């Protein structure tokens, strides 16, 4: 798994690259629809979380109770929150 941030040029390169077998996207509904369409055209599975906030990936060896606590804290906080690096890769 790779986590990549970028603009349209980077996104287009990833979505259309023949070495990419699946795409997960978190972001705006408009961009997500475009990524889903491009993935469908290539026959690549796309999972998109569009328009939400505070996406989190909890790994199999994480402390689940702590992860839930911190995710709920982050989702309900008015302070910007960044999960510890062990949770998101």
N, C-alpha and C positions, 0 to 999 in steps of 0.2 A: 504494500500500500504506500502511496505517495500523497502527501498533502501539498498542493500547489496553489499559490495565490498569483493572480495576474489579470491582465486586461484582455480585451477581445482577441487580440492577436495570439496571445498565449493559449487562450481557451480554444480558439479555432484549430490551432496546431495540435493540441491534445485530442480534441474530439475527432479530428480527421486522420490522426496518425494510425497507420495499419498495425502498429505494435501494441495499441491499447485495446484490451479485450472487454473492458467494462468501465463504466463511468459512474461516479457518485458526485452529486453536485448539491451544494447548499448556497442559496442566494435568492435573487429576485425571481418572481414568477415569469417575467418576460424572457430573461436569459435562460432560465430553466426549460422553458418551452422550446426555445431554439436548440438547446443541447439535446433534449429528448427527440426532437425531429431529426437532428443530424445523426444521433445514435441509431434511431430506427432505420434511417436510410442505409446505414452500414450494417444493420443487423447486430448491433452491439447493445447489450443490456444497459439501461440507464436507471439509476435510482436518484430521485431528485426531491429535496426538501426545500420547497420554495416559499418565500415570504415569511418564514419563521425566524426565530432567533435562538441563540444558545445551543446550537447543535453540539452533541458530545458523543465521543466514542469511548466505551468502557471495554477495556481489554479483558480477556478471560481470567487473567491472574490478578485482577484488581480487587481491592476490598470493596465489595458491592455496597455494604451499608454506608461506608464513607463516600463512595462515588455518588450514591443517591442523595445523601445529605448535601454534598458540595454542589451538585447539579441543581438541586432545588434552591439552595442559597443563591447561586448565580442567576437563576431564572427570576428570582423575586427581588433581586438587589438593584438599586439604582446606581450602584458603583460598577464600572466596567470590570469584568471578571475574566481571568484567563486560567483554564485548568492546568494543574501540574503537568509537566512534559510526559510523565509516565502514562497518563491517561489518553493522550492524543498523539498520534504519530503521523 
